[in-house]
Amino acid sequence: MSKVTEFVKECGAELRKVVWPTRQDVIASVKVVIVSTIVIAIILGVFDIAFSAGMNLLFPAA
């Protein structure tokens, strides 16, 4: 049981050393992730539509 207590104390000591980001940093990072996800989704959607159209030209459905 003493090892568990020691482990928890060491975890707490390590967490006190962590430099946590500010609220503004987190908000800015979330905005970057959301915008980049939307942009990549749009690009992949355009590629999907283009490849589908190309396949339909090469192999028309009966």
N, C-alpha and C positions, 0 to 999 in steps of 0.2 A: 504494500500500500504506500510505502514511503517513496517508491520509484514513481508512482502515479502523481503524487503530490509534488515531487521534484520536477517532473515533466511539465505539469501545469504552471508552476512558478517560472520555469525557464521559458515557456511559451509566452507568458505575460511579459517577461523581461524583453524578449525579442520583439513583441508587438509594440512596446514602448519606444523601441529604436526606429520603428518604421516612420518614414516621412510621408504622411498622407497627403494626397492632392487636395487643393482647395476646391470649393464648390464651383468656382468659375472654370477651373481646369477640367473638372469632370463634365460640366455642361458643354464646353468647347469640344472635348473628345467625343462626346455622344453625338454632337452635331456633325462632326467629321465622319463618324461611322455611318450615321443615317444617310447623309448625302452621298457618300461613296457607295453604299449599298444600293441606293436608288439608281445612281448612274450606271453601275455595273449591271443591274437588272435590266435597265433600258437597252444597254449595249447587247446583252445576251438575247433579249427579246428580238431585237432587230436582226441579229445573226440567225436566230431560229426561224424567223419569218422568211429571210432571204434563202436559207438552205432548204426550207420546205418548198418555197416557190421553185427553186432550182430542181429539186427532186421531182416535183410535179411536172415540170417541163420535160425532164429526161424520161420519166416513167409515168405517163398519164394514166389516170384511173379509167377503167373500162366503163 
